[in-house]
Amino acid sequence: MKIAKAILISPDHNSVYATGALALSLFVFAYSSRFGQVSILVYYALWLPLVMIDYRRVLGNYMRYAWIFAFGIFACLSLFWSVAPGVSARAGLQYLSHIVCVLIAMRLVNISTLVHGMIAGIGLVLLYSLLFGVYHFDPLDGTFSFVGAFDSKNQLGFYASLGVYFSFAAFFMAQERSRWLWPSAAVGLTACYCLYAAQSATSALTTIAVICLCLGLRVLSMLSLRKRKALFLTVIVLGTFSIVGAIYGGAIDSVLGVFGKDSTLTGRTYLWQQGIAAAGASPIFGVGYQAYWVQGFSEAERLWYEFFIGSRSGFHFHNTFIETMVETGAVGLFLLSSVLLITMCGHLKRLLSLNLAIESSVLFGVAVLLFMRAFVEVDILNPYHVGSFLLYFSAGRLTVRAVRPSFVGLHLPANAS
């Protein structure tokens, strides 16, 4: 039986396949450490073979993606000066191939399917954690928290945060009114429960902040383009002064106190100091991509011991910018930060310049969430991670000409060149 190409690679007709592929991809990202390398092969199998169907349509013109690939290429090149060249070579190739898969998905998935796929995937991930999850004791703050089927409450909190956000997006930005209405509500409520059970202050605070921002932008979208830009600039100026005043007024400590945290952010400030000191040793090019947290290296072993990391793996400086600086230096920090900032500013520009910019309203919220989390977590620096997937998906959509959406089931034409 011959399968029509459109069922697999046409964004207007492949919603069933693309939704399933996104959901399985998220499950792999979440639990590849549990299921091993075979699960990663499943992720590649979902996207790479589509190139053979119509490589021109699936790949597009990669010259337009040079700024997106820059950090991945630099990560691969870091093997030449890495203190652990084998680790950097393998991890760099994984990251670069991960970007390739994301850009394939970007060209084949419209915003409607992305929202549906994220809701389905996050629902699957959270359900698995609820069925097979456990509680862990945190020796740093002396509390028990639900970590699900993950190794850390922050990982569970991130997926729960995304579940709340995409459910919110389905109702208030995408204005979902189809058969996905009830699944979106169910996943949103499940995500709220997991967010509460995980007790991850980072995830809770960033989720609340992004939703408030998106609601504000929703109000802005009702204004004319000229008034929209003027009011946005006014809010930014007033908001900046308010934030600075709140910081000096001790508001941060008060907010952290609500979540049972102190000003050290459960040891993060100490980790940041150690990371900044490590970055100073190789400030230009770093020690090599993923070449710092290597078993047998004295500084990594010391920090694992101090933070009770018995597995001696899966740890980081809890700050994307510091982690990137340590591994790839100022050059890598510039390249990765450029992708994040261009993505956030690019979708904001579309929001303020276009009417009915539903795609950019959703992806701008994603970019802001990743940006805020970058100061306390590492979500976009590793391959096979939902954070890096969403970053490069959102970045890639900026290379596609913005189009006026259709309101029928939120079905947006991809119009990819």
C-alpha positions as CSV (number, residue, x, y, z in Angstrom):
1,M,0.0,0.0,0.0
2,K,1.4,3.4,-1.0
3,I,1.2,6.1,1.6
4,A,0.7,9.7,0.4
5,K,3.6,12.0,1.1
6,A,1.3,14.6,2.5
7,I,0.4,12.3,5.4
8,L,4.0,12.5,6.6
9,I,5.6,15.8,5.4
10,S,2.8,18.2,4.7
11,P,2.1,20.5,7.7
12,D,-1.5,20.9,6.6
13,H,-2.2,17.1,6.5
14,N,0.3,15.3,8.8
15,S,-1.2,16.2,12.1
16,V,-1.7,12.6,13.2
17,Y,1.9,11.6,12.4
18,A,3.5,14.8,13.6
19,T,1.5,14.8,16.9
20,G,2.6,11.2,17.6
21,A,6.2,11.9,16.7
22,L,6.3,15.0,19.0
23,A,4.8,13.0,21.9
24,L,7.2,10.1,21.5
25,S,10.1,12.6,21.2
26,L,9.2,14.2,24.5
27,F,9.0,10.8,26.2
28,V,12.4,10.0,24.9
29,F,13.8,13.3,26.1
30,A,12.3,12.7,29.5
31,Y,13.3,9.1,30.1
32,S,16.2,8.2,27.8
33,S,18.4,7.8,30.9
34,R,16.0,5.0,32.0
35,F,15.5,3.3,28.6
36,G,19.0,3.7,27.2
37,Q,20.4,4.4,23.8
38,V,17.7,2.5,22.0
39,S,15.2,5.2,22.9
40,I,17.5,7.8,21.3
41,L,17.5,5.8,18.1
42,V,13.7,6.0,18.2
43,Y,13.9,9.8,18.2
44,Y,16.2,9.8,15.2
45,A,13.9,7.3,13.4
46,L,10.9,9.6,13.8
47,W,12.5,12.5,11.9
48,L,15.6,11.6,9.9
49,P,14.0,9.1,7.4
50,L,11.5,11.8,6.3
51,V,14.4,13.3,4.4
52,M,14.2,10.4,1.9
53,I,10.6,11.3,1.0
54,D,11.4,14.8,-0.3
55,Y,14.7,16.2,0.8
56,R,14.2,19.6,-0.7
57,R,11.0,20.2,1.3
58,V,12.1,18.5,4.5
59,L,15.6,20.1,4.7
60,G,15.1,23.4,2.9
61,N,18.1,25.8,2.4
62,Y,20.5,25.2,5.3
63,M,22.4,28.4,4.5
64,R,19.6,30.3,6.1
65,Y,20.2,28.3,9.3
66,A,23.9,29.3,9.7
67,W,23.2,31.3,12.9
68,I,21.2,28.4,14.3
69,F,23.9,25.8,13.7
70,A,26.8,28.0,14.9
71,F,26.9,26.8,18.5
72,G,26.5,23.2,17.5
73,I,29.4,23.4,15.1
74,F,31.5,25.1,17.6
75,A,30.7,22.4,20.2
76,C,32.0,19.8,17.8
77,L,35.2,21.8,17.1
78,S,35.9,22.1,20.8
79,L,37.3,18.5,20.7
80,F,40.5,20.0,19.4
81,W,41.2,21.8,22.7
82,S,39.0,19.8,25.0
83,V,40.5,18.3,28.2
84,A,38.3,15.3,27.4
85,P,38.3,15.2,23.5
86,G,36.4,11.9,23.3
87,V,33.6,13.2,25.4
88,S,33.4,16.5,23.5
89,A,33.5,14.8,20.1
90,R,30.6,12.5,21.0
91,A,28.5,15.1,22.7
92,G,29.1,17.7,20.0
93,L,27.9,15.3,17.3
94,Q,24.9,14.4,19.3
95,Y,24.0,18.1,19.8
96,L,24.5,18.9,16.1
97,S,22.4,16.0,14.9
98,H,19.8,16.9,17.5
99,I,19.6,20.4,15.9
100,V,19.1,18.8,12.5
101,C,16.2,16.7,13.7
102,V,14.6,19.8,15.4
103,L,14.9,21.8,12.1
104,I,13.3,18.9,10.2
105,A,10.4,18.9,12.7
106,M,10.2,22.7,12.5
107,R,9.5,22.6,8.7
108,L,6.9,19.8,9.0
109,V,5.0,20.9,12.1
110,N,2.7,23.9,12.3
111,I,1.8,25.7,15.5
112,S,-1.5,23.8,15.9
113,T,0.3,20.5,15.8
114,L,3.1,21.7,18.0
115,V,0.5,22.6,20.7
116,H,-1.3,19.3,20.3
117,G,2.0,17.3,20.3
118,M,3.3,19.0,23.4
119,I,0.1,18.5,25.3
120,A,0.1,14.8,24.3
121,G,3.8,14.3,25.0
122,I,3.7,16.1,28.4
123,G,0.6,14.2,29.4
124,L,2.4,10.9,28.6
125,V,5.5,12.0,30.5
126,L,3.6,13.1,33.6
127,L,1.3,10.1,33.6
128,Y,4.4,7.8,33.6
129,S,5.9,9.8,36.5
130,L,2.7,9.6,38.5
131,L,2.5,5.8,37.9
132,F,6.2,5.0,38.6
133,G,7.5,8.0,40.4
134,V,9.1,8.3,43.8
135,Y,9.9,10.8,46.5
136,H,13.5,11.9,47.2
137,F,15.1,13.4,50.2
138,D,17.1,16.5,49.5
139,P,20.0,16.7,52.0
140,L,20.7,20.4,51.1
141,D,17.3,21.7,52.4
142,G,16.2,18.7,54.4
143,T,12.9,18.2,52.6
144,F,11.2,15.3,50.7
145,S,9.8,16.1,47.3
146,F,8.2,14.2,44.5
147,V,10.6,13.7,41.6
148,G,8.4,11.4,39.5
149,A,10.4,9.0,37.3
150,F,13.2,11.6,37.0
151,D,16.4,12.0,39.0
152,S,15.5,15.6,40.1
153,K,12.4,17.5,41.1
154,N,13.6,20.3,38.8
155,Q,13.2,18.1,35.7
156,L,9.7,17.1,36.7
157,G,9.0,20.7,37.5
158,F,10.1,21.8,34.0
159,Y,7.8,19.3,32.3
160,A,5.0,20.3,34.6
161,S,5.7,24.0,33.8
162,L,5.5,23.3,30.1
163,G,2.3,21.3,30.7
164,V,0.7,24.3,32.4
165,Y,2.0,26.7,29.7
166,F,0.8,24.8,26.6
167,S,-2.6,24.1,28.2
168,F,-2.8,27.8,28.8
169,A,-1.7,28.4,25.2
170,A,-4.4,26.1,23.9
171,F,-7.1,28.0,25.6
172,F,-6.1,31.6,25.6
173,M,-3.6,32.0,22.7
174,A,-4.5,29.3,20.3
175,Q,-8.2,29.5,21.3
176,E,-8.6,25.8,21.0
177,R,-12.2,24.7,20.5
178,S,-11.8,21.3,18.9
179,R,-11.5,17.8,20.3
180,W,-8.3,18.8,22.1
181,L,-10.2,21.0,24.6
182,W,-10.7,18.4,27.3
183,P,-7.2,16.8,26.9
184,S,-5.7,20.2,27.3
185,A,-7.6,20.8,30.5
186,A,-6.7,17.4,31.8
187,V,-3.0,17.8,31.1
188,G,-3.1,21.3,32.6
189,L,-4.6,20.1,35.9
190,T,-2.2,17.2,36.0
191,A,0.7,19.5,35.4
192,C,-0.5,21.9,38.2
193,Y,-0.6,18.9,40.6
194,C,2.9,17.8,39.6
195,L,4.2,21.3,39.9
196,Y,2.9,21.5,43.4
197,A,4.2,18.0,44.3
198,A,7.6,18.7,43.0
199,Q,8.0,21.9,45.1
200,S,10.3,23.4,42.5
201,A,10.3,27.1,43.2
202,T,12.1,27.8,39.8
203,S,9.4,26.1,37.8
204,A,6.5,27.6,39.7
205,L,7.8,31.2,39.6
206,T,8.8,31.1,36.0
207,T,5.5,29.6,35.0
208,I,3.5,32.3,36.8
209,A,5.7,35.0,35.3
210,V,5.3,33.8,31.7
211,I,1.6,33.3,32.0
212,C,1.2,36.8,33.4
213,L,3.4,38.2,30.6
214,C,1.3,36.3,27.9
215,L,-1.9,37.6,29.4
216,G,-0.5,41.1,29.2
217,L,0.5,40.6,25.5
218,R,-3.0,39.3,24.8
219,V,-4.4,42.6,26.0
220,L,-1.8,44.4,23.9
221,S,-2.9,42.5,20.8
222,M,-6.3,44.1,21.0
223,L,-4.8,47.5,20.4
224,S,-3.7,49.1,17.1
225,L,-0.1,48.5,16.0
226,R,1.1,52.0,16.9
227,K,-0.6,52.0,20.4
228,R,0.7,48.5,21.0
229,K,4.3,49.4,20.6
230,A,4.0,52.6,22.6
231,L,2.3,50.9,25.5
232,F,4.8,48.0,25.4
233,L,7.7,50.3,25.7
234,T,6.0,52.2,28.6
235,V,5.4,48.9,30.5
236,I,9.0,47.8,29.9
237,V,10.4,51.0,31.4
238,L,8.0,51.0,34.4
239,G,8.5,47.3,34.9
240,T,12.3,47.6,35.0
241,F,12.1,50.3,37.7
242,S,9.6,48.2,39.7
243,I,11.9,45.1,39.5
244,V,15.0,47.0,40.6
245,G,13.0,48.6,43.5
246,A,11.7,45.2,44.5
247,I,15.1,43.7,44.5
248,Y,16.6,46.4,46.7
249,G,13.4,46.3,48.9
250,G,14.0,42.6,49.8
251,A,11.1,41.3,47.7
252,I,13.1,38.4,46.4
253,D,13.8,37.0,49.9
254,S,10.1,37.3,50.7
255,V,9.1,35.4,47.6
256,L,11.7,32.7,48.1
257,G,10.5,32.4,51.7
258,V,7.0,31.4,50.5
259,F,8.6,28.4,48.7
260,G,10.8,27.6,51.7
261,K,14.0,28.8,50.0
262,D,16.7,31.1,51.3
263,S,18.9,33.7,49.5
264,T,21.5,31.0,48.5
265,L,18.9,29.2,46.4
266,T,19.7,25.9,48.0
267,G,23.4,26.2,47.3
268,R,23.1,27.6,43.8
269,T,25.0,30.8,44.6
270,Y,28.0,28.8,45.8
271,L,27.9,26.7,42.6
272,W,27.8,29.9,40.6
273,Q,30.9,31.1,42.3
274,Q,32.7,27.9,41.6
275,G,31.6,28.0,38.0
276,I,32.8,31.6,37.5
277,A,36.2,30.6,39.0
278,A,36.4,27.6,36.6
279,A,35.4,29.7,33.6
280,G,38.3,32.1,34.5
281,A,40.8,29.3,33.8
282,S,39.8,29.1,30.1
283,P,37.8,32.2,29.3
284,I,38.0,32.2,25.5
285,F,37.3,28.7,24.4
286,G,36.5,26.8,27.6
287,V,37.6,23.4,28.6
288,G,35.6,21.7,25.9
289,Y,31.9,20.9,25.4
290,Q,30.7,18.7,28.2
291,A,34.3,18.2,29.3
292,Y,34.0,19.6,32.8
293,W,31.7,17.1,34.5
294,V,33.9,14.0,33.8
295,Q,34.5,11.3,36.3
296,G,38.1,11.3,37.6
297,F,38.5,15.1,37.2
298,S,39.3,16.6,40.6
299,E,37.0,19.7,40.5
300,A,34.0,17.7,39.3
301,E,34.6,15.0,41.9
302,R,34.8,17.7,44.6
303,L,31.5,19.3,43.7
304,W,29.8,16.0,43.3
305,Y,30.9,15.1,46.8
306,E,29.9,18.4,48.3
307,F,26.4,18.3,46.8
308,F,25.8,14.6,47.6
309,I,25.7,13.5,44.0
310,G,26.4,9.8,44.5
311,S,25.9,8.9,40.8
312,R,28.7,11.3,39.8
313,S,26.8,12.4,36.7
314,G,23.9,14.5,35.6
315,F,25.1,17.6,37.5
316,H,25.7,21.2,36.4
317,F,26.2,24.8,37.6
318,H,22.5,25.5,37.6
319,N,23.1,28.5,35.3
320,T,23.1,28.1,31.5
321,F,25.4,31.1,30.9
322,I,28.0,30.0,33.5
323,E,27.9,26.4,32.3
324,T,28.3,27.5,28.7
325,M,31.2,29.8,29.6
326,V,33.0,26.9,31.5
327,E,32.6,24.4,28.6
328,T,32.9,26.6,25.5
329,G,34.2,30.0,26.8
330,A,33.2,33.4,25.7
331,V,32.9,32.3,22.1
332,G,30.4,29.6,22.9
333,L,28.5,31.8,25.3
334,F,28.1,34.4,22.6
335,L,26.9,31.9,20.0
336,L,24.3,30.2,22.2
337,S,23.1,33.4,23.8
338,S,22.6,34.9,20.3
339,V,20.2,32.1,19.4
340,L,18.2,32.5,22.5
341,L,18.1,36.4,22.3
342,I,17.4,36.5,18.6
343,T,14.6,34.0,19.0
344,M,13.0,35.9,21.8
345,C,13.3,39.3,20.2
346,G,12.3,38.0,16.7
347,H,9.0,36.6,17.9
348,L,8.4,39.7,20.0
349,K,8.9,41.8,16.9
350,R,6.3,39.8,15.0
351,L,3.9,40.1,17.9
352,L,4.2,43.8,18.0
353,S,4.1,44.2,14.2
354,L,1.5,41.7,13.0
355,N,-2.1,41.1,13.7
356,L,-3.2,37.6,14.7
357,A,0.4,36.4,15.2
358,I,-0.7,33.3,17.0
359,E,2.5,31.3,16.3
360,S,4.8,34.0,17.6
361,S,2.6,34.6,20.7
362,V,3.1,30.9,21.6
363,L,6.8,30.7,20.7
364,F,7.6,34.0,22.4
365,G,6.2,32.6,25.6
366,V,8.4,29.5,25.2
367,A,11.5,31.7,24.5
368,V,10.9,33.8,27.6
369,L,10.4,30.7,29.7
370,L,13.7,29.3,28.5
371,F,15.4,32.7,29.0
372,M,14.2,33.0,32.6
373,R,15.1,29.5,33.5
374,A,18.6,29.9,31.9
375,F,19.6,31.9,35.0
376,V,19.0,29.0,37.4
377,E,18.8,25.9,35.2
378,V,20.5,24.3,32.2
379,D,17.8,23.5,29.6
380,I,19.2,24.4,26.2
381,L,22.8,23.3,26.4
382,N,22.3,19.5,26.1
383,P,21.1,17.3,23.3
384,Y,17.9,15.2,23.6
385,H,16.3,17.7,25.9
386,V,12.9,19.3,25.6
387,G,14.4,22.8,26.3
388,S,16.9,22.6,23.4
389,F,14.2,21.2,21.1
390,L,11.9,24.1,21.8
391,L,14.6,26.6,21.5
392,Y,15.8,25.5,18.0
393,F,12.2,24.9,16.9
394,S,11.3,28.5,17.8
395,A,14.5,29.8,16.3
396,G,13.8,28.0,13.0
397,R,10.3,29.4,12.7
398,L,11.8,32.8,12.4
399,T,13.3,31.7,9.0
400,V,9.8,31.0,7.8
401,R,7.7,33.9,6.5
402,A,5.0,34.9,8.9
403,V,1.5,34.2,7.5
404,R,-2.1,35.1,8.5
405,P,-3.5,32.1,10.4
406,S,-6.7,30.3,9.7
407,F,-9.2,29.9,12.6
408,V,-10.4,26.5,11.6
409,G,-9.0,24.3,14.3
410,L,-6.0,26.6,14.5
411,H,-4.7,25.0,11.3
412,L,-1.9,27.2,10.2
413,P,-0.1,26.7,6.9
414,A,3.6,26.2,7.3
415,N,4.6,28.1,4.1
416,A,8.1,26.9,4.6
417,S,10.5,27.8,1.8
